[in-house]
Amino acid sequence: MSTKTQNERILFGLKVKQLRQAKGLSFADLSKASLLSVSYLNEIEKGKKYPKEDKLKSLADALGVGYERLVSTELSKSLAPVGELLQSNFLNELPLDLFGIELSKVVEIIANAPVRVGAFISTLLELSRNYALKEENFYFGALRAYLELHNNYFEDLEQAVERFVREFGIPAARPLSDALLKQILEDRFGYQIVEGGLDDYPELLKLRSVYIPKRKRLLLNSRLTANQRAFQFGKELGFNFLEIKERANTSSLLRGRVFEEVINHSKAIYFSVALHIPRDPFIREMKGFFQKERWEGEALLSIMKKYDATPEMFYHRLTNILPQFFGMNKLFFLRFIHDPLQDTFEIDKELHLSRRHHPHGNALFEHYCRRWVSLSLLKDLHQMQREGKYVDTIVRAQRSRYIGTEDEYLCLTIARPAYPTPNRNVSVTIGLEMSEELRQKIAFYEDPAIQFREVNNTCERCPMTDCEERAAPPAVVNKREEWKRIQERLAELNS
């Protein structure tokens, strides 16, 4: 039995196909010359079979090449980029099965046009190097695509939470105390929880917790709030109750080693959020909120506070519930981190359902539009902090229309200080794409108290001439206009 790896079989199959086609041989021709069946040759070229030595010699003779050349791992120039891709973890770790894609089908596409596909792959790999993209960038991108494919709702995880609640006698009342969840971890799963366990490691103080699997020790950051502790305990319970083995041991994913680790981390987060914010009562409360005739930010915050949830937990649950139970499936979620000292804004989490919406991350070091409520609320929060006012959480709504389009979103934003990281503020935003159906579902949609603003993605791409909040010149727009003038002048000269 062959011990060749899947990648070795794939590369060998591509090599055989290339040699066969170079000789102008059909499957029938090669079958006759090598005494190997057509179906077996087909399996070879698809990367499913690797011949034994006697068959390799027959195949080499039929293809008119030496045995050593046929079995050599050296690839032709056209196949080299394909080999580079297969030898990287990128293709191996992509969760093709989650999207209903067979690796053999991908191989067939490569095999049908190795030169063109090879050039395309080479270009992708070069771009990834130039933009310093690593494997985890692809993993997180694949995770977002997977969540979007399922509208970020997973009935199996909802049912797992319900089983956990029954099995451990979790009370119906919310919020759940961190002490209760801590006790379950210690008594039922053998955890040793070390309060302030990260305090002696200053390089780890940006993390909320670190799990030491050999000793089942959970080291906590002493600066965590009660609800952050409860959320971390909920995640650990998720890992254990779902019997997840491949997992990260830090509270946030510093980098994804393999895709399974990334998706398992997402499952544990979902479990904890659903445990703290039960589905059915939450749906009832959000229905009541959307039926209000006037926008009431405090009413939204009161629902969040009822569950003692962080804004991230609260909005995560909204992205589960709104598409599935309210039909609001055209939405985006963004989380911004604001460094007031540098006055920089960074998107570190985003999700888009139904399509990629206008507000999205930009990795080109451009300046995000300061007219977005996500940023303006962070600015206001910082100003309050400078004035010495204690501010925990603030909320605002905005109707945002993107310049040059008819696309409008109702944006609901919550901003707060970033715990446990000092000198940072965070905002989370859910944007609901405007439609007549949405107007009917949200009674306060046209409340005049909700600010209306024209916005864009970044300052560099914005043609607005009278923007007081502009943080950078419209460099991309200017370059586009310059190119347009060049084309017009060339057309004039050639007319």
Sequence and secondary structure as in RCSB ss.txt:
>XXXX:A:sequence
MSTKTQNERILFGLKVKQLRQAKGLSFADLSKASLLSVSYLNEIEKGKKYPKEDKLKSLADALGVGYERLVSTEL
SKSLAPVGELLQSNFLNELPLDLFGIELSKVVEIIANAPVRVGAFISTLLELSRNYALKEENFYFGALRAYLELH
NNYFEDLEQAVERFVREFGIPAARPLSDALLKQILEDRFGYQIVEGGLDDYPELLKLRSVYIPKRKRLLLNSRLT
ANQRAFQFGKELGFNFLEIKERANTSSLLRGRVFEEVINHSKAIYFSVALHIPRDPFIREMKGFFQKERWEGEAL
LSIMKKYDATPEMFYHRLTNILPQFFGMNKLFFLRFIHDPLQDTFEIDKELHLSRRHHPHGNALFEHYCRRWVSL
SLLKDLHQMQREGKYVDTIVRAQRSRYIGTEDEYLCLTIARPAYPTPNRNVSVTIGLEMSEELRQKIAFYEDPAI
QFREVNNTCERCPMTDCEERAAPPAVVNKREEWKRIQERLAELNS
>XXXX:A:secstr
     HHHHHHHHHHHHHHHHHTT  HHHHHHHHT  HHHHHHHHTTS    HHHHHHHHHHHTS HHHHH    
 TTTHHHHHHHHSHHHHHS GGGGT  HHHHHHHHHHSHHHHHHHHHHHHHHHHHTT  HHHHHHHHHHHHHHHT
TT  HHHHHHHHHHHHHTT  SSSS  HHHHHHHHHHHH  EEETTTTTT GGGTTSSEEEETTTTEEEE TT  
HHHHHHHHHHHHHHHHTT  S  SBSS SS SSHHHHHHHHHHHHHHHHHHS HHHHHHHHHHHHT SS  HHHH
HHHHHHTT  HHHHHHHHHHHHHHHH   SEEEEEEEEETTTTEEEEEEEEEESS  SS    S   B TTSHHH
HHHHHHHHHHHTT   S EEEEEEEEETTS  EEEEEEEEEE SSSTT EEEEEEEEE  HHHHHH TTTT TTS
EEEEE SBGGG   SS TT  S  HHHHHHHHHHHHHHHHHHHT 
